[in-house]
Amino acid sequence: MVYHRCTELPMPNTTSPVLQKAYIAHSHERCRRLGVDQGRVYSAHILSDAQLFDKLESKRELVLVAEPFLNQLYDFVRGSNFFSMLTDADGCILSMLGDESILGEAFALRMSPGAYMDEPSIGTNAMGTCLVEGEPGWTCSGAPIRDADGTIVGAIDLTGYSENVHPHTLGMVVAAADAMGRMLEVRRYNDELLVSNSYLEAMLDSITAGIVSIDQNGAVKTANTHAAEMFGFQEDALLSMHASDLFDGWDAIRATLLTSQRFMDEDVFVRAATNKLQFNLSAYPVLDAEGELRAVILVFKDVRKVRKLANRIMGRRAIYTFDKIIGKNAAFVRIMDFAKKMADSRSNILITGESGTGKELFAQAVHNHSDRREEAFVAINCAAIPRSLIESELFGYEEGSFTGARHGGQPGKFEVADGGTVFLDEIGEMPLDMQPRLLRVIEEGTVCRIGSTREIVVNVRIIAATNSELEAEVANGNFRKDLFYRLNVLPMRLPPLRERKDDIPLLVDFFMDRITRKLNKRPVDIPPDRLRDLICYDWPGNIRELENYVELMVNAEGLPGTLPDCAPEATKAGEGQQKPAVGTPHAEPESELLADVERRHIEATLSRYDGNVSLAARALGIGRNTLYRKLGYEDVHSFSPERIPRVLAHN
């Protein structure tokens, strides 16, 4: 017969018969209040198979911890008709292990996994009563299992025939229960440590920098994922390396840290798996209680990303895009379309045009339309930098290379723009002795700082601009022919405002709106005759001059008299028109009809290009045949530049 009542034998762990009887009496009293028959043998609460599966899943950790202890207990009593049993805190049997004969009797009494052995389900018994009392009991020798907080999470039991019970049986059960409690505590600490380590690793990997820890001798101890990716090594290979194998200057860095000095944001060359790379390095010492150096945390950052952040902070960004450039002139639109198509090309661009035509705005738009739009746009005015500084500005310098050089040196504009675009404005003003160095950057894709022999690889797209005729400068020996050809791969000529007069009303409206918003003033109403004056004027200062004149009108809060009287001498209306000769007071004013204005403009353009129809047509944005028709010729053979004035007058 199987005994599972704790009333069969007194409890050896209590010190008084009175306490022993009280232990049982309390259980009987609880059972009476619950209406449980004292002679009940079967559990009143048994889970179905599906419910038992869910229960085991929820108590998985307890089952895994208890399994080796149940096996050990059973090994002690194997062949003695005993079985060991595990329940959860509610008294539900989770696991049973024992001799076949006694297990058969237990199953016949419905004592199997899924059956509840708590007092409400079956009355006074070792497992159920020890869960309530929190104390071990026997002949069924049961003991509660507590977690790290002292909370009862289950019970372990060793059940057998009463004649086979030994005084040490309960002791073994109690020892096993205590060991399981300690194991649960260890597992919890291990889980917390694992979570802590995972949290730390995730935090380190979330930082977009290579983080490497080394000991005081330079041996690599740990490295995050970004470090392995940046250096191109497998993590295991990285952990077997020495700091001096990884990058240049470890001895100097260690000496700096030993003297309690900081080592922050310095550029170093790393011996990566594929080639030599440049990274930004900061070193943080780890000191012991005596202040001795024990380890060093190295933080590597991609130089390009550091400079990219610096460019954002310092405003080195291209802000203009093609949709912000005003113009519907057909020739101008064709230039923009060509620029958009060439934006992603790696070929260099040479933008030509008169001063004030918006060459830098156009360069910014090209950059923002390219796949380099997220990188730096660095503009350099070659005419504004002193001749003595242009080399250091463009190519940078090393520490100590000249008097006044910054500590740690300084990167040049090409390094800063790595991955992005360099805009060389007024390229025709670059000193002749600097041009070979620029040519080398273009041909080899490397720069060398002043005072250094190291070549730094840079990936930049060059857009150059000039308002001078570079071909003439080449012919005069002021500009290298080979550099000109390297820059003039994709030529783009921006037309002056006098060649896109149909855009003047659009530009006036645009500047009027922008300037009035900026100055918080009311827009100025421009009469049609004044607008015609603005359209007829040649605007030698181009768009910049037009913008300044609109701002003048806004500040005057109205039209400042007549344009010839109130505008600067260079901006007086009518300079592009034929004026009556002095002493001819009866000379009639020129016709303002659109056809007449067009003919006069064609005449001026042809004269500007010495009668070259191809150049004039290109400047006007029309085809040669169209130009012939506007001049009144049927075909090219009947055209003569000498007859231009007569033809225009005739037509």
C-alpha positions in Angstrom: 0.0 0.0 0.0 1.2 3.5 -0.8 1.2 6.0 2.1 0.8 9.7 1.3 -0.6 10.9 4.6 1.7 12.8 6.8 -0.1 11.4 9.9 1.5 8.0 9.6 4.7 8.9 11.5 5.8 11.8 13.6 8.0 14.5 12.0 11.7 14.0 13.0 12.6 17.6 12.3 10.3 19.0 15.1 11.6 19.2 18.6 8.4 18.7 20.6 5.6 16.0 20.4 3.3 18.9 21.0 4.5 20.7 17.9 4.3 17.5 16.0 0.7 17.0 16.9 -0.1 20.6 16.2 1.3 20.3 12.6 -1.2 17.5 11.9 -4.0 19.0 13.9 -3.7 22.3 11.9 -4.0 20.3 8.6 -7.0 18.4 9.8 -8.7 21.6 10.9 -8.1 23.2 7.5 -9.5 20.1 5.8 -12.6 20.1 8.0 -13.2 23.8 7.1 -12.8 22.9 3.4 -15.2 20.0 3.7 -12.6 17.5 2.7 -13.3 13.9 3.8 -10.4 12.7 6.0 -10.4 9.4 4.3 -10.2 10.7 0.8 -7.7 8.8 -1.4 -8.2 10.2 -4.9 -7.4 13.8 -5.9 -10.5 15.8 -6.7 -8.6 18.0 -9.2 -6.8 16.4 -12.2 -5.7 18.3 -15.3 -6.5 17.1 -18.8 -3.6 16.3 -21.2 -3.8 19.8 -22.8 -3.9 21.5 -19.5 -1.0 19.5 -18.2 1.1 20.5 -21.3 0.4 24.2 -20.6 1.3 23.7 -17.0 4.6 22.0 -17.8 5.5 24.8 -20.2 4.8 27.5 -17.6 6.9 25.5 -15.0 9.7 24.6 -17.4 12.5 26.1 -15.4 11.4 24.3 -12.1 11.1 21.0 -13.9 14.6 21.4 -15.5 16.2 22.4 -12.2 14.5 19.5 -10.3 15.2 16.7 -12.8 18.8 15.9 -11.7 17.8 16.0 -8.0 14.8 13.7 -8.6 17.1 11.2 -10.4 19.6 11.4 -7.5 17.0 10.8 -4.9 15.7 7.8 -6.8 19.2 6.4 -7.2 19.4 6.3 -3.4 16.2 4.3 -3.0 16.2 2.4 -6.2 14.7 -1.1 -5.7 13.1 -0.1 -2.3 9.7 0.5 -3.7 9.9 4.3 -3.4 9.2 7.0 -5.9 10.1 10.7 -6.1 7.7 13.4 -7.0 7.8 17.1 -7.9 4.8 19.5 -7.5 4.4 23.2 -8.2 3.4 25.7 -5.5 -0.3 24.8 -6.1 0.4 21.1 -5.4 0.1 20.0 -9.0 2.3 16.9 -9.8 4.7 17.8 -12.5 7.1 14.8 -12.5 7.3 11.3 -11.0 10.2 8.8 -11.0 10.3 5.5 -9.1 10.1 1.7 -9.1 7.6 0.2 -11.5 5.5 -1.7 -8.9 4.9 1.3 -6.6 4.3 3.6 -9.5 1.6 1.3 -10.7 -0.2 1.5 -7.4 0.2 5.3 -7.4 -1.3 5.6 -10.9 -4.1 3.3 -9.8 -4.9 5.9 -7.0 -4.8 8.6 -9.7 -1.6 10.0 -8.3 0.1 11.0 -11.6 1.3 14.1 -13.4 -1.6 16.6 -13.5 -3.1 15.5 -10.2 -3.3 18.1 -7.5 -2.0 17.1 -4.1 -3.0 20.2 -2.2 -5.2 19.9 0.9 -8.4 21.2 -0.8 -8.0 18.4 -3.5 -7.0 15.4 -1.4 -6.8 16.4 2.3 -3.8 16.1 4.7 -0.7 14.8 2.9 3.0 15.4 2.9 3.2 17.5 -0.2 0.0 19.6 0.3 0.6 20.2 4.0 4.2 21.1 3.6 3.2 23.7 1.0 0.8 25.3 3.5 3.0 25.0 6.6 6.2 25.7 4.8 7.8 22.9 6.8 8.9 19.3 5.7 6.8 16.3 6.8 6.7 12.5 6.3 5.9 9.3 5.8 5.5 10.8 2.5 8.6 12.8 3.0 7.9 16.2 1.4 9.8 19.5 1.6 9.0 22.9 0.0 11.2 24.4 -2.7 11.9 28.2 -2.3 13.3 30.6 -4.8 15.9 33.3 -4.2 13.3 35.5 -2.6 12.1 32.8 -0.2 8.9 32.3 -2.0 7.6 28.7 -2.2 7.6 27.7 -5.9 7.0 23.9 -5.5 7.6 20.8 -3.4 9.6 17.6 -3.7 8.4 14.3 -2.2 9.7 10.8 -1.6 6.9 8.3 -1.1 7.1 4.6 -0.2 5.7 1.8 2.0 5.7 2.7 5.6 7.8 -0.3 6.7 10.6 1.0 4.4 10.8 4.5 5.8 14.2 5.4 7.2 14.9 8.4 9.5 17.3 9.8 6.9 14.6 9.8 4.2 13.2 13.2 5.1 16.8 14.6 5.5 17.6 13.6 1.9 14.4 15.3 0.7 15.1 18.5 2.6 18.7 18.6 1.3 17.5 18.1 -2.2 14.8 20.9 -1.8 17.5 23.3 -0.4 19.8 22.5 -3.3 17.1 23.1 -5.8 16.4 26.5 -4.2 20.0 27.4 -4.5 20.1 26.3 -8.1 17.1 28.4 -8.9 18.9 31.3 -7.3 22.0 30.7 -9.3 20.0 30.4 -12.5 18.3 33.7 -11.8 21.6 35.4 -11.2 23.0 33.8 -14.4 20.0 35.0 -16.3 20.4 38.5 -14.9 24.1 38.4 -15.7 23.3 37.2 -19.2 20.7 40.0 -19.7 23.2 42.5 -18.3 25.9 41.3 -20.7 23.5 41.3 -23.6 22.4 44.8 -22.7 26.0 45.9 -22.6 26.8 44.2 -25.9 23.7 45.7 -27.6 24.6 49.1 -26.2 28.2 48.9 -27.5 27.0 47.6 -30.9 24.4 50.4 -31.1 27.2 52.9 -31.1 28.4 53.6 -34.6 32.0 53.3 -33.7 34.6 50.6 -33.3 35.2 49.9 -29.6 38.2 47.8 -28.6 39.5 47.1 -25.2 43.2 46.2 -24.6 45.2 45.5 -21.5 48.1 47.7 -20.3 50.5 45.8 -22.6 48.4 46.4 -25.7 46.8 42.9 -26.1 43.3 43.1 -27.5 40.7 41.7 -25.1 37.3 42.6 -26.5 35.9 44.2 -29.7 32.4 45.2 -30.7 30.8 44.2 -34.0 31.6 47.6 -35.6 35.3 47.3 -34.9 35.5 43.9 -36.8 33.5 45.4 -39.7 35.6 48.6 -39.8 38.9 46.6 -39.8 37.8 43.8 -42.0 38.9 41.1 -39.6 36.9 38.2 -38.1 36.3 38.8 -34.4 38.4 35.8 -33.3 41.3 37.1 -35.4 40.9 40.6 -33.9 41.0 39.2 -30.4 44.4 37.6 -31.0 46.0 40.8 -32.2 48.2 43.4 -30.4 47.5 47.2 -30.6 50.8 47.8 -32.4 49.7 45.3 -35.1 46.4 47.1 -35.5 47.3 50.7 -35.8 50.3 53.1 -35.9 51.4 54.9 -32.7 50.4 52.6 -29.9 53.6 53.3 -27.9 53.1 57.0 -28.1 49.4 56.7 -27.0 50.4 54.5 -24.1 53.1 57.0 -23.0 50.5 59.8 -23.2 48.0 58.0 -21.0 50.7 57.0 -18.5 51.4 60.7 -17.9 47.6 61.3 -17.3 47.2 63.3 -20.5 44.2 62.9 -22.8 44.3 61.3 -26.2 41.2 62.5 -28.0 40.0 62.7 -31.6 43.3 62.1 -33.3 43.6 60.6 -36.8 45.5 57.4 -37.0 46.2 54.9 -39.8 44.8 51.4 -39.2 46.3 48.3 -40.8 43.0 46.9 -41.9 42.6 43.4 -43.5 42.6 44.8 -47.1 44.5 48.1 -47.0 45.6 51.0 -44.8 42.7 53.1 -43.6 42.5 56.3 -41.7 40.3 56.5 -38.6 39.7 59.0 -35.8 40.8 57.6 -32.4 40.1 58.4 -28.8 41.8 56.4 -26.0 40.3 56.2 -22.5 42.4 54.8 -19.6 41.1 52.3 -17.1 42.8 52.7 -13.7 42.9 50.5 -10.6 42.4 51.7 -7.0 46.1 52.8 -6.9 45.7 54.9 -10.1 47.8 52.4 -12.2 46.9 51.8 -15.8 45.2 48.4 -16.2 43.4 48.7 -19.5 42.6 51.1 -22.3 39.3 51.5 -24.2 39.9 52.5 -27.8 37.1 54.2 -29.8 37.6 54.3 -33.5 35.4 56.5 -35.7 35.2 56.7 -39.5 36.9 59.9 -40.4 34.4 60.6 -43.1 31.5 60.3 -40.7 33.3 62.5 -38.2 33.9 65.1 -40.9 30.4 64.7 -42.2 29.0 65.6 -38.8 31.4 68.5 -38.6 30.2 69.7 -42.0 26.6 69.6 -40.8 27.5 71.6 -37.7 29.6 74.1 -39.6 27.1 74.5 -42.4 29.1 72.9 -45.2 25.9 71.8 -47.0 24.5 72.5 -50.4 21.1 74.1 -49.9 20.1 74.8 -53.5 18.3 72.3 -55.7 17.2 72.6 -59.3 13.6 73.3 -58.3 14.8 76.4 -56.5 16.5 77.8 -59.6 14.1 80.1 -61.4 14.0 80.1 -65.1 11.8 78.9 -68.0 14.0 80.1 -70.9 14.3 77.2 -73.3 18.1 77.4 -73.6 18.5 77.6 -69.8 16.1 74.7 -69.3 18.2 72.6 -71.7 21.3 73.3 -69.6 19.5 72.2 -66.4 18.3 69.0 -68.1 21.8 68.3 -69.2 23.1 69.0 -65.7 20.6 66.6 -64.1 21.6 63.8 -66.4 25.3 64.3 -65.6 24.8 64.7 -61.9 25.6 61.1 -61.0 28.6 61.0 -63.3 32.1 60.9 -61.6 33.4 63.2 -64.4 34.5 66.7 -63.5 32.3 69.7 -64.5 33.5 73.1 -65.7 30.8 75.8 -65.3 31.5 79.0 -67.3 29.5 82.2 -67.3 29.7 85.9 -66.4 29.8 87.0 -62.8 26.3 86.9 -61.2 24.8 84.2 -63.3 24.6 81.8 -60.4 27.4 79.4 -60.9 27.7 78.2 -57.3 23.9 77.8 -57.0 24.1 75.6 -60.1 27.0 73.6 -58.6 25.0 73.1 -55.4 22.0 71.9 -57.4 24.2 69.4 -59.3 25.5 68.1 -56.0 22.1 67.7 -54.5 20.8 65.9 -57.6 23.6 63.4 -57.4 24.2 60.3 -55.3 26.6 62.4 -53.2 23.8 64.5 -51.8 24.3 63.2 -48.2 28.0 64.0 -48.2 29.9 67.3 -47.9 29.8 70.2 -50.4 32.9 72.3 -49.9 33.2 75.5 -51.8 36.6 77.2 -52.3 37.0 80.6 -53.9 40.5 80.4 -55.5 40.6 84.2 -55.8 39.8 84.9 -52.2 42.4 82.7 -50.5 45.8 84.3 -50.1 48.5 82.8 -52.3 50.5 81.8 -49.2 47.6 79.8 -47.7 46.0 78.1 -50.7 48.2 75.0 -50.5 47.5 74.4 -46.8 43.7 75.1 -47.3 43.4 72.7 -50.2 45.7 69.9 -49.0 46.1 70.3 -45.3 49.2 70.1 -43.2 50.9 68.0 -40.5 51.8 69.2 -37.0 55.1 71.2 -37.0 55.2 71.6 -40.8 55.5 75.4 -40.4 55.4 78.1 -37.8 51.9 78.4 -36.4 50.7 75.0 -37.5 48.0 73.6 -35.2 48.7 70.8 -32.8 47.8 67.6 -34.5 47.8 69.2 -38.0 44.7 70.0 -40.0 43.0 68.2 -42.9 42.6 70.1 -46.2 39.4 70.8 -48.1 39.8 67.7 -50.2 40.0 65.5 -47.1 37.0 67.2 -45.5 35.0 66.7 -48.8 35.9 63.0 -49.0 32.9 61.3 -50.5 31.3 64.5 -51.6 31.9 67.5 -53.9 34.6 70.2 -54.1 33.5 73.4 -55.8 36.5 75.4 -57.1 35.1 78.8 -57.8 37.2 81.3 -59.9 39.5 78.4 -60.9 41.2 80.7 -63.4 42.8 82.5 -60.4 44.5 79.4 -59.0 48.3 80.1 -58.9 50.2 78.3 -61.7 52.5 76.5 -59.2 49.4 75.0 -57.4 47.9 73.6 -60.6 50.2 70.5 -60.8 49.1 69.5 -57.3 45.5 69.8 -58.2 46.1 67.8 -61.4 47.7 65.0 -59.3 44.6 64.9 -57.0 42.4 64.5 -60.0 44.5 61.9 -61.7 45.5 59.8 -58.7 42.7 60.4 -56.2 45.1 61.1 -53.4 46.3 64.1 -51.4 49.5 64.6 -49.4 49.5 67.1 -46.5 52.2 69.7 -46.2 55.1 68.2 -44.2 54.0 64.6 -44.8 54.9 61.8 -47.2 51.7 59.8 -46.7 49.2 59.7 -49.5 45.6 59.9 -48.3 43.0 58.4 -50.6 40.1 60.8 -51.3 36.9 60.3 -53.3 35.7 63.7 -54.5 33.8 65.1 -57.4 35.2 68.4 -58.7 33.0 71.1 -60.1 35.0 74.1 -61.2 33.7 77.5 -62.3 35.1 80.6 -63.9 34.0 83.8 -65.5 37.1 84.1 -67.6 38.0 82.4 -70.9 40.2 79.6 -69.8 41.2 78.7 -73.3 42.6 82.2 -73.7 44.4 81.8 -70.3 45.9 78.5 -71.6 47.1 80.2 -74.8 48.7 83.0 -72.6 50.4 80.4 -70.4 48.5 81.3 -67.3 46.7 78.0 -67.0 47.9 74.5 -67.7 46.4 72.9 -70.7 46.4 69.4 -69.2 44.5 70.7 -66.1 42.0 72.5 -68.4 41.2 69.3 -70.2 40.8 67.4 -66.9 38.3 70.0 -65.7 36.5 70.6 -68.9 35.1 67.1 -69.2 31.5 68.2 -68.8 31.3 71.8 -69.9 28.2 73.9 -68.9 27.8 77.5 -69.9 25.3 79.6 -67.9 23.8 82.3 -70.2 23.9 85.9 -69.0 20.6 87.5 -68.1 20.5 89.5 -71.3 20.2 86.2 -73.2 17.2 85.0 -71.1 15.2 88.2 -70.9 12.0 86.1 -70.8 13.0 85.0 -67.3 13.2 88.6 -65.9 9.5 88.9 -64.9 9.8 85.5 -63.1 12.9 86.6 -61.3 11.5 89.9 -60.3 8.4 88.2 -58.8 10.6 85.7 -57.0 13.0 88.3 -55.6 10.1 90.6 -54.6 8.4 87.8 -52.7 11.6 86.7 -50.9 13.0 90.1 -50.1 9.7 91.5 -48.8 9.4 88.4 -46.5 12.9 88.9 -45.3 12.5 92.6 -44.6 8.9 92.4 -43.5 7.8 95.0 -46.1 5.0 95.4 -48.5 5.6 94.3 -52.2 6.1 97.1 -54.7 3.7 97.3 -57.6 5.7 97.6 -60.9 3.8 99.2 -63.8 4.0 97.6 -67.2 6.2 100.3 -68.6 8.7 100.0 -65.8 8.7 96.2 -66.3 9.5 96.7 -70.0 12.4 98.9 -69.0 13.7 96.1 -66.8 13.3 93.6 -69.6 15.1 95.8 -72.2 18.0 96.6 -69.9 21.1 94.4 -70.5 21.9 93.8 -66.8 25.7 93.6 -67.0 25.7 92.3 -63.3 23.2 89.6 -64.3 20.9 88.0 -61.7 22.8 89.4 -58.8 22.3 93.0 -60.1 18.6 92.4 -60.7 18.2 91.1 -57.2 20.0 94.1 -55.8 17.7 96.4 -57.8 14.6 94.7 -56.5 15.9 95.1 -53.0 16.4 98.8 -53.7 12.8 99.1 -54.7 11.5 97.3 -51.7 13.6 99.4 -49.3 12.4 102.6 -51.1 8.8 101.2 -50.5 7.9 102.2 -54.0 9.4 102.9 -57.4 12.4 105.3 -56.8 11.4 107.9 -59.5 12.4 106.8 -62.9 14.9 104.0 -63.5 17.5 106.1 -65.2 17.5 108.8 -62.5 17.4 106.6 -59.4 19.3 103.5 -60.3 23.1 103.4 -60.2 24.8 104.6 -63.4 25.5 101.1 -64.6 21.9 100.0 -64.2 20.2 102.8 -66.0 17.6 101.7 -68.4 18.1 102.1 -72.1 21.8 101.4 -72.2 21.1 98.3 -74.3 19.0 100.4 -76.6 19.9 102.8 -79.4 19.5 106.4 -78.1 18.7 109.5 -80.2 21.8 111.4 -81.2 22.8 114.6 -79.4 21.4 117.6 -81.1 18.4 115.8 -82.7 15.5 116.8 -80.4 13.0 115.5 -82.9 14.5 112.0 -83.1 11.7 109.5 -82.7 11.9 106.9 -79.9 12.6 103.3 -80.8 9.7 101.0 -81.4 8.7 98.9 -78.3 6.9 96.3 -80.4 8.0 92.8 -79.5 9.1 92.0 -83.1 11.3 95.2 -83.2 12.8 94.5 -79.8 13.6 90.9 -80.9 15.3 92.2 -84.1 17.4 94.6 -82.2 18.4 91.9 -79.7 19.4 89.6 -82.6 21.5 92.4 -84.1 23.3 93.0 -80.9 24.0 89.3 -80.4 25.3 88.8 -83.9 27.6 91.9 -83.5 28.9 90.5 -80.2 29.9 87.3 -82.0 31.3 89.1 -85.0 28.6 87.8 -87.3 29.2 84.1 -86.3 25.7 82.6 -86.8 26.4 79.4 -85.0 27.7 81.1 -81.8 24.9 83.7 -82.0 22.2 81.0 -82.4 23.6 79.0 -79.5 23.6 82.1 -77.3 20.0 82.9 -78.3 19.0 79.3 -77.7 17.6 78.8 -81.2 18.7 76.8 -84.3 20.7 78.4 -87.1 17.9 78.0 -89.6 15.5 79.7 -87.2 18.0 82.6 -86.9 18.2 82.9 -90.7 14.4 83.0 -91.0 14.2 85.7 -88.3 16.7 87.7 -90.3 14.6 87.4 -93.4 16.8 85.0 -95.5 15.5 82.0 -97.2 18.7 79.9 -96.9 22.2 80.1 -95.6 23.8 81.0 -99.0 22.0 84.3 -99.2 23.2 85.5 -95.8 26.0 88.1 -95.3 27.0 89.5 -91.9 27.8 92.8 -93.6 24.1 93.2 -94.4 22.9 92.7 -90.9 22.0 96.4 -90.2 20.2 96.8 -93.5 18.4 93.6 -93.2 17.1 94.4 -89.7 16.1 97.9 -90.9 14.4 96.4 -93.8 12.4 93.9 -91.7 
